[in-house]
Amino acid sequence: MLPPAKGINVEVHKGKEEKVQVNLSFMGDYAYNDQENINMDALESILNIKLIERLREEESGVYGVGAGASYNKFPKGRYSFSIGFGTSKENNQSSESKFRI
């Protein structure tokens, strides 16, 4: 099963607290080989460090942040990269300008 060609935005309202969970996902074809796998793992590690430095330590605008990469060879070379963080409703409303990395 492949993801849609265009991005989607889904809002789910649940609970009573003024919290927001933001999840970004990127997917696509992948040339599975040792060098690309090393590059993807390095990207995941570096992005985790930079996200924590910027969003959590400098901006103090998120509760927790993380990035994750996955890739597979079969049935077709594909990658998936996700970034997620929790924040307050106020921070989310200004996130387009505040949370640029």
All heavy atoms as an XYZ file, in Angstrom:
795
protein
N       0.843     -1.165      0.000
C       0.000      0.000      0.000
C       0.898      1.240      0.000
O       1.816      1.335      0.818
C      -0.885     -0.022      1.235
C      -1.961      0.996      1.173
S      -3.421      0.663      2.162
C      -2.867      0.704      3.797
N       0.667      2.154     -0.906
C       1.480      3.361     -1.015
C       0.722      4.570     -0.475
O      -0.508      4.640     -0.560
C       1.871      3.598     -2.473
C       2.750      2.514     -3.105
C       2.984      2.817     -4.573
C       4.065      2.385     -2.373
N       1.445      5.547      0.075
C       0.799      6.758      0.582
C       0.267      7.608     -0.567
O       0.668      7.436     -1.715
C       1.929      7.468      1.319
C       3.163      7.004      0.649
C       2.891      5.586      0.224
N      -0.613      8.556     -0.266
C      -1.129      9.431     -1.319
C      -0.022     10.292     -1.909
O       0.964     10.612     -1.238
C      -2.171     10.288     -0.596
C      -1.840     10.187      0.840
C      -1.146      8.876      1.047
N      -0.167     10.666     -3.175
C       0.842     11.475     -3.859
C       0.947     12.873     -3.246
O       2.021     13.457     -3.183
C       0.503     11.572     -5.342
N      -0.160     13.428     -2.800
C      -0.161     14.738     -2.159
C      -0.261     14.546     -0.654
O      -0.797     13.569     -0.172
C      -1.361     15.562     -2.626
C      -1.243     16.104     -4.014
C      -2.395     17.025     -4.278
C      -2.138     17.856     -5.509
N      -3.158     18.872     -5.688
N       0.255     15.523      0.069
C       0.179     15.484      1.526
C      -1.256     15.625      2.013
O      -2.140     16.091      1.286
N      -1.471     15.207      3.233
C      -2.782     15.361      3.848
C      -2.609     16.011      5.211
O      -1.562     15.884      5.850
C      -3.527     14.013      3.986
C      -2.712     13.019      4.820
C      -3.843     13.431      2.636
C      -3.457     11.754      5.133
N      -3.612     16.718      5.635
C      -3.627     17.357      6.938
C      -4.854     16.847      7.664
O      -5.975     17.000      7.172
C      -3.675     18.877      6.773
C      -3.632     19.594      8.103
O      -3.292     19.023      9.129
N      -3.992     20.866      8.088
N      -4.636     16.242      8.813
C      -5.729     15.675      9.582
C      -5.708     16.284     10.973
O      -4.672     16.302     11.635
C      -5.595     14.134      9.686
C      -6.696     13.564     10.545
C      -5.595     13.498      8.319
N      -6.833     16.785     11.425
C      -6.953     17.294     12.786
C      -7.879     16.374     13.551
O      -8.973     16.054     13.095
C      -7.542     18.707     12.792
C      -6.579     19.761     12.351
C      -7.120     21.164     12.579
O      -7.870     21.381     13.558
O      -6.794     22.020     11.766
N      -7.417     15.962     14.727
C      -8.217     15.117     15.599
C      -8.319     15.833     16.934
O      -7.303     16.197     17.525
C      -7.561     13.726     15.790
C      -8.370     12.894     16.762
C      -7.401     13.030     14.456
N      -9.516     16.055     17.401
C      -9.735     16.722     18.677
C     -10.107     15.667     19.708
O     -11.090     14.951     19.545
C     -10.838     17.775     18.560
C     -10.506     18.842     17.567
N      -9.757     19.935     17.908
C     -10.770     18.962     16.244
C      -9.596     20.698     16.836
N     -10.203     20.124     15.813
N      -9.274     15.573     20.768
C      -9.495     14.576     21.792
C      -8.952     15.104     23.107
O      -7.909     15.746     23.140
C      -8.784     13.273     21.417
C      -8.965     12.171     22.422
C      -8.219     10.925     22.001
C      -8.351      9.875     23.081
N      -7.558      8.708     22.817
N      -9.616     14.825     24.166
C      -9.141     15.213     25.488
C      -9.563     16.615     25.866
O     -10.219     17.323     25.106
N      -9.152     17.018     27.054
C      -9.559     18.311     27.597
C      -8.411     19.308     27.683
O      -8.638     20.496     27.792
C     -10.153     18.111     28.997
C     -11.408     17.268     28.986
C     -11.933     17.049     30.371
C     -13.156     16.145     30.318
N     -13.697     15.864     31.636
N      -7.182     18.834     27.650
C      -6.037     19.730     27.784
C      -5.732     20.442     26.476
O      -6.034     19.944     25.401
C      -4.812     18.941     28.249
C      -4.979     18.376     29.642
C      -3.734     17.679     30.121
O      -2.633     18.154     29.784
O      -3.860     16.673     30.817
N      -5.113     21.608     26.599
C      -4.753     22.416     25.442
C      -3.377     21.988     24.911
O      -2.427     22.759     24.923
C      -4.752     23.899     25.809
C      -6.113     24.426     26.203
C      -7.064     24.470     25.016
O      -6.627     24.767     23.892
O      -8.255     24.233     25.220
N      -3.266     20.749     24.490
C      -2.021     20.226     23.942
C      -2.205     19.915     22.461
O      -3.297     19.609     22.015
C      -1.621     18.933     24.640
C      -1.072     19.097     26.021
C      -0.673     17.720     26.531
C       0.168     17.781     27.754
N       0.563     16.432     28.192
N      -1.100     19.953     21.746
C      -1.110     19.650     20.319
C       0.022     18.669     20.041
O       1.132     18.845     20.532
C      -0.914     20.938     19.487
C      -0.813     20.619     18.009
C      -2.020     21.930     19.763
N      -0.261     17.653     19.252
C       0.775     16.725     18.793
C       0.923     16.915     17.287
O      -0.052     16.783     16.547
C       0.394     15.274     19.109
C       1.402     14.253     18.651
C       2.734     14.349     19.376
O       2.792     14.638     20.565
N       3.815     14.127     18.657
N       2.124     17.229     16.847
C       2.396     17.452     15.430
C       3.236     16.288     14.921
O       4.242     15.930     15.533
C       3.152     18.785     15.208
C       3.496     18.972     13.743
C       2.347     19.950     15.747
N       2.810     15.687     13.808
C       3.555     14.596     13.176
C       3.714     14.909     11.698
O       2.734     15.171     11.012
C       2.818     13.267     13.342
C       2.789     12.811     14.777
O       3.819     12.675     15.402
N       1.594     12.606     15.305
N       4.948     14.882     11.234
C       5.258     15.088      9.819
C       5.849     13.790      9.292
O       6.727     13.201      9.929
C       6.289     16.206      9.650
C       5.952     17.548     10.290
C       7.175     18.447     10.300
C       4.820     18.193      9.542
N       5.387     13.346      8.142
C       5.896     12.107      7.552
C       6.274     12.348      6.105
O       5.551     13.003      5.366
C       4.837     11.006      7.618
O       4.556     10.675      8.945
N       7.422     11.801      5.734
C       7.915     11.883      4.368
C       8.173     10.459      3.905
O       8.785      9.676      4.624
C       9.211     12.701      4.314
C       9.066     14.069      4.903
C       9.326     14.289      6.248
C       8.660     15.130      4.127
C       9.187     15.547      6.812
C       8.519     16.391      4.667
C       8.777     16.601      6.017
N       7.716     10.122      2.692
C       7.871      8.771      2.165
C       8.220      8.832      0.692
O       7.867      9.788      0.010
C       6.562      8.002      2.319
C       6.116      7.821      3.726
S       4.366      7.460      3.789
C       3.890      8.566      5.088
N       8.908      7.812      0.213
C       9.223      7.791     -1.198
C      10.026      6.574     -1.592
O      10.321      5.694     -0.772
N      10.396      6.533     -2.858
C      11.218      5.443     -3.369
C      12.612      5.547     -2.767
O      13.080      6.640     -2.426
C      11.297      5.500     -4.893
C       9.944      5.211     -5.536
O       9.131      4.497     -4.920
O       9.706      5.701     -6.657
N      13.281      4.416     -2.662
C      14.558      4.371     -1.968
C      15.497      3.398     -2.657
O      15.113      2.271     -2.972
C      14.312      3.931     -0.521
C      15.516      3.945      0.376
C      16.083      5.139      0.772
C      16.069      2.757      0.839
C      17.185      5.153      1.615
C      17.162      2.771      1.687
C      17.710      3.968      2.073
O      18.798      3.991      2.907
N      16.728      3.846     -2.886
C      17.756      2.986     -3.465
C      18.455      2.272     -2.310
O      19.401      2.794     -1.716
C      18.752      3.805     -4.271
N      17.961      1.110     -1.965
C      18.454      0.378     -0.802
C      19.863     -0.143     -1.058
O      20.088     -0.960     -1.943
C      17.512     -0.792     -0.494
C      17.813     -1.501      0.802
C      17.097     -1.189      1.942
C      18.803     -2.463      0.885
C      17.352     -1.826      3.139
C      19.072     -3.110      2.067
C      18.350     -2.790      3.194
O      18.608     -3.424      4.376
N      20.839      0.357     -0.297
C      22.213     -0.153     -0.325
C      22.904      0.314      0.953
O      22.376      1.132      1.706
C      22.974      0.278     -1.586
C      23.085      1.769     -1.725
O      23.552      2.452     -0.819
N      22.658      2.303     -2.869
N      24.081     -0.239      1.211
C      24.774      0.054      2.470
C      25.031      1.548      2.663
O      24.812      2.082      3.744
C      26.092     -0.716      2.550
C      25.892     -2.206      2.764
O      24.789     -2.600      3.207
O      26.832     -2.979      2.483
N      25.494      2.240      1.628
C      25.813      3.661      1.765
C      24.556      4.490      2.036
O      24.567      5.375      2.889
C      26.534      4.180      0.518
C      27.023      5.607      0.677
C      27.981      5.784      1.842
O      28.956      5.046      1.976
N      27.715      6.755      2.696
N      23.489      4.225      1.330
C      22.239      4.965      1.563
C      21.682      4.679      2.953
O      21.133      5.572      3.605
C      21.199      4.627      0.495
C      21.512      5.217     -0.861
C      21.608      6.730     -0.847
O      20.767      7.409     -0.223
O      22.554      7.257     -1.459
N      21.816      3.452      3.424
C      21.348      3.112      4.767
C      22.152      3.870      5.829
O      21.577      4.391      6.792
C      21.449      1.609      5.003
C      20.545      0.822      4.072
O      19.692      1.367      3.389
N      20.742     -0.479      4.031
N      23.459      3.969      5.642
C      24.300      4.745      6.558
C      23.895      6.217      6.529
O      23.782      6.868      7.568
C      25.795      4.578      6.196
C      26.242      3.151      6.523
C      26.659      5.613      6.918
C      27.609      2.785      5.967
N      23.663      6.755      5.337
C      23.245      8.150      5.202
C      21.911      8.408      5.902
O      21.745      9.422      6.582
C      23.134      8.537      3.730
C      24.470      8.603      3.031
O      25.512      8.682      3.664
N      24.442      8.548      1.713
N      20.964      7.501      5.736
C      19.648      7.676      6.357
C      19.762      7.607      7.875
O      19.145      8.412      8.587
C      18.672      6.622      5.843
C      17.257      6.823      6.312
S      16.436      8.285      5.647
C      15.909      7.659      4.066
N      20.556      6.691      8.387
C      20.753      6.597      9.837
C      21.447      7.846     10.379
O      21.104      8.340     11.463
C      21.564      5.342     10.190
C      20.801      4.053      9.900
O      19.557      4.086      9.808
O      21.468      3.003      9.784
N      22.417      8.371      9.635
C      23.103      9.596     10.044
C      22.136     10.779     10.050
O      22.147     11.601     10.979
C      24.279      9.878      9.118
N      21.302     10.875      9.030
C      20.305     11.950      8.969
C      19.379     11.887     10.174
O      19.085     12.914     10.802
C      19.502     11.853      7.667
C      18.365     12.847      7.511
C      18.895     14.281      7.490
C      17.580     12.553      6.246
N      18.938     10.706     10.525
C      18.069     10.536     11.688
C      18.768     11.027     12.961
O      18.188     11.786     13.749
C      17.683      9.071     11.835
C      16.846      8.774     13.065
C      16.559      7.302     13.225
O      17.292      6.450     12.668
O      15.596      6.981     13.932
N      20.014     10.632     13.170
C      20.758     11.035     14.373
C      20.985     12.541     14.426
O      20.759     13.179     15.456
C      22.110     10.328     14.409
O      21.944      8.945     14.535
N      21.417     13.114     13.323
C      21.681     14.556     13.278
C      20.404     15.356     13.474
O      20.375     16.336     14.224
C      22.374     14.934     11.953
C      23.769     14.337     11.911
C      22.409     16.444     11.753
C      24.429     14.360     10.552
N      19.347     14.937     12.819
C      18.085     15.665     12.949
C      17.538     15.589     14.368
O      16.998     16.573     14.880
C      17.064     15.152     11.937
C      15.827     16.003     11.741
C      16.178     17.448     11.444
C      14.974     15.448     10.623
N      17.687     14.457     15.029
C      17.262     14.364     16.429
C      18.011     15.365     17.293
O      17.412     16.064     18.111
C      17.465     12.941     16.964
C      16.245     12.090     16.809
O      15.153     12.467     17.214
N      16.420     10.926     16.208
N      19.320     15.471     17.110
C      20.121     16.418     17.881
C      19.695     17.853     17.590
O      19.484     18.655     18.500
C      21.620     16.229     17.571
C      22.101     14.885     18.117
C      22.453     17.384     18.138
C      23.464     14.450     17.595
N      19.545     18.208     16.313
C      19.188     19.584     15.940
C      17.772     19.952     16.394
O      17.539     21.088     16.820
C      19.312     19.789     14.430
C      20.740     19.652     13.916
C      21.700     20.504     14.709
C      22.038     21.778     14.016
N      22.958     22.628     14.787
N      16.850     19.009     16.309
C      15.487     19.278     16.770
C      15.461     19.559     18.269
O      14.783     20.483     18.726
C      14.566     18.105     16.432
C      14.164     17.967     14.976
C      13.555     16.590     14.721
C      13.190     19.061     14.574
N      16.191     18.764     19.025
C      16.232     18.984     20.477
C      16.887     20.319     20.790
O      16.375     21.102     21.596
C      16.963     17.822     21.182
C      16.101     16.563     21.115
C      17.282     18.176     22.639
C      16.805     15.291     21.534
N      18.010     20.624     20.132
C      18.694     21.895     20.362
C      17.794     23.073     20.056
O      17.695     24.017     20.840
C      19.953     21.996     19.490
C      21.104     21.168     19.955
C      22.290     21.250     18.997
O      22.207     21.944     17.960
O      23.305     20.601     19.290
N      17.159     23.042     18.923
C      16.389     24.212     18.465
C      15.027     24.318     19.130
O      14.686     25.327     19.735
C      16.237     24.146     16.953
C      15.402     25.249     16.365
C      16.124     26.600     16.490
N      15.264     27.685     16.110
C      15.200     28.184     14.893
N      15.963     27.726     13.945
N      14.379     29.172     14.627
N      14.218     23.282     19.010
C      12.831     23.377     19.472
C      12.691     23.269     20.983
O      11.855     23.934     21.579
C      11.976     22.313     18.798
C      11.875     22.389     17.281
C      10.957     21.299     16.759
C      11.387     23.755     16.828
N      13.491     22.431     21.593
C      13.325     22.219     23.026
C      14.181     23.168     23.844
O      13.711     23.760     24.808
C      13.663     20.781     23.373
C      13.292     20.447     24.790
C      13.022     18.996     24.943
N      12.473     18.771     26.262
C      12.538     17.635     26.879
N      13.102     16.613     26.303
N      12.020     17.504     28.067
N      15.445     23.320     23.487
C      16.351     24.120     24.300
C      16.299     25.609     23.966
O      16.223     26.443     24.853
C      17.770     23.583     24.184
C      17.899     22.179     24.777
C      19.262     21.550     24.567
O      20.179     22.236     24.067
O      19.397     20.356     24.893
N      16.328     25.975     22.688
C      16.340     27.395     22.308
C      14.949     28.010     22.346
O      14.765     29.106     22.850
C      16.946     27.567     20.919
C      18.429     27.314     20.865
C      18.991     27.482     19.462
O      18.396     28.197     18.634
O      20.051     26.879     19.195
N      13.964     27.333     21.795
C      12.619     27.894     21.702
C      11.768     27.582     22.937
O      10.787     28.265     23.177
C      11.903     27.353     20.457
C      12.602     27.632     19.149
C      12.530     29.083     18.717
O      11.732     29.848     19.285
O      13.297     29.456     17.820
N      12.137     26.552     23.686
C      11.335     26.088     24.828
C       9.876     25.933     24.441
O       8.989     26.242     25.207
C      11.462     27.068     26.007
O      12.788     27.170     26.426
N       9.665     25.465     23.234
C       8.308     25.431     22.719
C       7.703     24.057     22.557
O       6.585     23.936     22.094
N       8.428     22.996     22.941
C       7.891     21.657     22.759
C       8.085     20.846     24.026
O       8.955     21.120     24.839
C       8.541     20.921     21.564
C       8.292     21.662     20.267
C      10.023     20.709     21.783
N       7.229     19.840     24.210
C       7.341     18.938     25.358
C       8.370     17.849     25.073
O       9.126     17.454     25.920
C       5.989     18.307     25.669
C       4.911     19.326     25.947
C       3.719     19.308     25.257
C       5.090     20.312     26.919
C       2.725     20.230     25.520
C       4.103     21.246     27.184
C       2.920     21.195     26.482
O       1.951     22.111     26.746
N       8.385     17.356     23.897
C       9.323     16.323     23.483
C       9.377     16.333     21.971
O       8.418     16.741     21.315
N      10.496     15.923     21.404
C      10.640     15.945     19.960
C      11.502     14.766     19.533
O      12.380     14.326     20.271
C      11.257     17.283     19.480
C      12.651     17.470     20.023
C      11.236     17.401     17.976
N      11.215     14.236     18.351
C      12.006     13.128     17.851
C      11.815     12.932     16.360
O      10.819     13.356     15.779
N      12.818     12.301     15.765
C      12.778     11.968     14.346
C      13.101     10.492     14.201
O      13.878      9.945     14.981
C      13.781     12.804     13.568
N      12.503      9.859     13.218
C      12.746      8.442     12.999
C      12.757      8.102     11.521
O      11.948      8.616     10.751
N      13.702      7.253     11.141
C      13.820      6.826      9.747
C      13.617      5.322      9.663
O      13.988      4.583     10.570
C      15.199      7.180      9.198
N      13.004      4.899      8.585
C      12.920      3.467      8.295
C      13.017      3.295      6.789
O      12.665      4.191      6.022
C      11.632      2.856      8.843
O      10.515      3.368      8.181
N      13.518      2.160      6.389
C      13.682      1.880      4.969
C      13.607      0.377      4.773
O      13.887     -0.398      5.680
C      15.010      2.443      4.443
C      16.176      2.233      5.369
C      16.916      1.055      5.340
C      16.533      3.214      6.281
C      17.981      0.861      6.198
C      17.602      3.030      7.140
C      18.314      1.851      7.096
O      19.368      1.663      7.951
N      13.173     -0.014      3.592
C      13.093     -1.440      3.299
C      13.487     -1.712      1.854
O      13.446     -0.830      1.006
C      11.710     -2.007      3.624
C      10.605     -1.328      2.858
O      10.832     -0.338      2.181
N       9.408     -1.851      2.965
N      13.855     -2.933      1.627
C      14.303     -3.363      0.311
C      13.195     -4.074     -0.460
O      13.104     -3.956     -1.676
C      15.504     -4.301      0.479
C      16.159     -4.723     -0.808
C      17.418     -5.515     -0.515
C      18.153     -5.862     -1.784
N      19.405     -6.584     -1.498
N      12.389     -4.836      0.254
C      11.328     -5.623     -0.371
C       9.975     -5.199      0.146
O       9.852     -4.821      1.305
C      11.542     -7.121     -0.087
C      12.820     -7.656     -0.659
C      13.873     -8.002      0.172
C      12.970     -7.812     -2.016
C      15.049     -8.497     -0.337
C      14.150     -8.308     -2.547
C      15.201     -8.654     -1.694
N       8.923     -5.242     -0.604
C       8.852     -5.687     -1.989
C       9.416     -4.665     -2.979
O       9.718     -4.983     -4.118
C       7.367     -5.898     -2.231
C       6.692     -4.972     -1.287
C       7.602     -4.890     -0.088
N       9.592     -3.420     -2.520
C      10.156     -2.366     -3.357
C      10.929     -1.440     -2.426
O      10.520     -1.215     -1.288
C       9.015     -1.612     -4.052
C       9.458     -0.494     -4.941
C       8.265      0.214     -5.561
C       8.766      1.387     -6.386
N       7.689      2.163     -6.942
N      12.042     -0.894     -2.905
C      12.823      0.025     -2.092
C      12.004      1.264     -1.742
O      11.621      2.026     -2.625
N      11.724      1.454     -0.437
C      10.935      2.601      0.040
C      11.537      3.102      1.348
O      12.127      2.345      2.095
C       9.481      2.210      0.307
C       8.706      1.685     -0.870
C       8.187      2.728     -1.796
N       7.236      3.603     -1.106
C       6.817      4.756     -1.590
N       7.258      5.187     -2.746
N       5.967      5.495     -0.938
N      11.384      4.414      1.591
C      11.802      4.982      2.864
C      10.621      5.694      3.501
O       9.657      6.075      2.840
C      12.965      5.961      2.694
C      12.532      7.311      2.175
C      12.204      8.346      3.053
C      12.427      7.552      0.815
C      11.785      9.582      2.576
C      12.013      8.776      0.328
C      11.690      9.788      1.207
O      11.273     10.997      0.743
N      10.724      5.872      4.794
C       9.748      6.641      5.553
C      10.539      7.421      6.603
O      11.401      6.857      7.270
C       8.741      5.709      6.223
O       7.896      6.438      7.085
N      10.256      8.694      6.709
C      10.935      9.539      7.689
C       9.875     10.345      8.419
O       9.045     10.986      7.786
C      11.929     10.472      6.995
C      13.005     10.962      7.914
C      14.203     10.294      7.997
C      12.795     12.070      8.702
C      15.196     10.733      8.861
C      13.769     12.514      9.565
C      14.979     11.848      9.648
N       9.895     10.295      9.735
C       8.878     10.976     10.534
C       9.518     11.900     11.553
O      10.566     11.592     12.117
C       8.015      9.955     11.277
O       7.365      9.105     10.379
N       8.851     13.019     11.783
C       9.237     13.975     12.816
C       7.991     14.230     13.646
O       6.910     14.461     13.093
C       9.730     15.297     12.207
C      10.956     15.052     11.333
C      10.029     16.325     13.300
C      11.351     16.253     10.485
N       8.135     14.189     14.950
C       6.978     14.421     15.811
C       7.359     15.218     17.040
O       8.472     15.098     17.554
N       6.430     16.056     17.491
C       6.645     16.798     18.731
C       5.309     17.217     19.316
O       4.321     17.383     18.624
C       7.557     18.019     18.532
C       7.072     19.027     17.527
C       6.255     20.076     17.906
C       7.467     18.933     16.210
C       5.829     21.022     16.973
C       7.054     19.865     15.274
C       6.224     20.912     15.658
N       5.303     17.362     20.626
C       4.136     17.862     21.339
C       4.389     19.289     21.767
O       5.514     19.651     22.124
N       3.368     20.105     21.731
C       3.513     21.514     22.084
C       2.183     22.022     22.631
O       1.185     21.298     22.654
C       3.974     22.336     20.861
O       4.241     23.680     21.274
C       2.949     22.333     19.752
N       2.176     23.258     23.049
C       0.936     23.859     23.525
C       0.151     24.419     22.345
O       0.693     24.637     21.263
C       1.231     24.981     24.523
O       1.853     26.068     23.865
N      -1.099     24.680     22.568
C      -1.952     25.227     21.501
C      -1.428     26.587     21.033
O      -1.423     26.864     19.844
C      -3.390     25.353     22.012
C      -4.372     25.777     20.963
C      -5.780     25.791     21.523
C      -6.762     26.296     20.491
N      -8.115     26.349     21.020
N      -0.945     27.412     21.954
C      -0.429     28.734     21.588
C       0.802     28.624     20.698
O       0.940     29.345     19.729
C      -0.082     29.554     22.840
C      -1.254     29.887     23.714
C      -1.673     28.724     24.617
O      -0.810     27.885     24.976
O      -2.856     28.640     24.938
N       1.710     27.710     21.038
C       2.907     27.532     20.222
C       2.572     26.975     18.854
O       3.211     27.313     17.870
C       3.911     26.611     20.919
C       4.634     27.301     22.035
O       4.727     28.523     22.077
N       5.137     26.520     22.959
N       1.580     26.108     18.781
C       1.212     25.516     17.498
C       0.639     26.566     16.551
O       0.869     26.518     15.356
C       0.201     24.392     17.693
C      -0.092     23.668     16.396
O       0.806     23.169     15.745
N      -1.341     23.644     16.010
N      -0.080     27.546     17.070
C      -0.674     28.568     16.213
C       0.390     29.427     15.545
O       0.181     29.940     14.463
C      -1.636     29.439     17.020
C      -2.883     28.669     17.410
C      -3.789     29.457     18.332
O      -3.397     30.448     18.929
N      -5.023     29.004     18.456
N       1.552     29.545     16.165
C       2.631     30.321     15.549
C       3.740     29.415     15.028
O       4.836     29.865     14.760
C       3.206     31.313     16.557
O       3.793     30.616     17.635
N       3.466     28.138     14.869
C       4.512     27.168     14.521
C       5.077     27.372     13.119
O       6.211     27.031     12.872
C       3.990     25.743     14.665
O       2.954     25.497     13.736
N       4.334     27.940     12.206
C       4.862     28.122     10.854
C       6.102     28.990     10.867
O       7.031     28.759     10.125
C       3.788     28.692      9.930
C       2.733     27.678      9.589
C       1.768     28.204      8.547
O       2.144     29.107      7.787
O       0.638     27.720      8.508
N       6.141     29.997     11.716
C       7.323     30.842     11.774
C       8.290     30.399     12.870
O       9.487     30.470     12.718
C       6.918     32.300     12.004
O       6.237     32.414     13.234
N       7.784     29.908     13.993
C       8.617     29.611     15.129
C       9.388     28.304     15.003
O      10.510     28.196     15.447
C       7.750     29.550     16.395
C       8.557     29.466     17.673
C       7.659     29.597     18.859
C       8.501     29.645     20.124
N       7.694     29.798     21.299
N       8.797     27.292     14.388
C       9.410     25.978     14.376
C      10.120     25.649     13.070
O      10.245     24.513     12.701
C       8.369     24.902     14.685
C       7.834     24.989     16.083
C       6.477     24.951     16.322
C       8.685     25.121     17.142
C       5.993     25.021     17.603
C       8.206     25.198     18.441
C       6.845     25.153     18.664
N      10.625     26.632     12.370
C      11.428     26.356     11.176
C      12.837     25.959     11.610
O      13.419     26.587     12.461
C      11.466     27.569     10.267
C      10.116     27.794      9.654
C      10.150     28.923      8.670
N       8.782     29.263      8.380
C       8.243     29.144      7.213
N       8.946     28.705      6.207
N       6.990     29.457      7.010
N      13.347     24.939     10.975
C      14.665     24.426     11.351
C      15.673     24.785     10.277
O      15.448     24.659      9.132
C      14.595     22.902     11.552
C      13.625     22.604     12.670
C      15.959     22.335     11.839
C      13.307     21.170     12.822
